[in-house]
């Protein structure tokens, strides 16, 4: 697949990081999702590890780009 007209989207939710690769016609070409740890430091609070969010986001991006045949070497 040509990588000239693809769109990489990122969705950071409360429970997971996700990446979706679309083609120019808005068709989904690849999806990856990784759960993130919920931390509860106090009653009614939720927290997340920023490094874990970054690492899961990077992993999702790498997975969808590889699945879409996109080279990251530019």
Residue pairs with C-beta under 8 A, 6 or more apart in sequence:
1 23
1 29
1 68
1 69
1 70
3 68
3 69
3 70
3 71
5 23
5 24
6 21
6 22
6 23
6 24
6 29
6 68
6 70
7 21
7 22
7 23
7 24
8 19
8 20
8 21
8 61
8 64
8 65
9 19
9 20
9 21
9 22
10 17
10 18
10 19
10 57
10 60
10 61
11 17
11 18
11 19
11 20
12 18
12 53
12 57
14 38
14 46
14 48
15 35
15 36
15 38
16 33
16 34
16 35
16 36
16 56
17 33
17 34
17 36
17 53
17 56
17 57
17 59
17 60
18 31
18 32
18 33
18 34
18 60
19 31
19 32
19 33
19 57
19 60
19 61
19 63
19 64
20 28
20 30
20 31
20 64
21 28
21 29
21 30
21 31
21 64
21 65
21 67
21 68
21 70
22 28
22 29
23 29
29 64
29 67
29 68
30 63
30 64
30 65
30 67
30 68
31 64
32 59
32 60
32 61
32 63
32 64
32 67
33 60
34 56
34 59
34 60
35 56
36 48
36 49
36 52
36 53
36 56
37 48
37 49
37 52
38 46
38 48
39 46
39 47
39 48
39 49
40 46
40 47
41 47
62 72
65 72
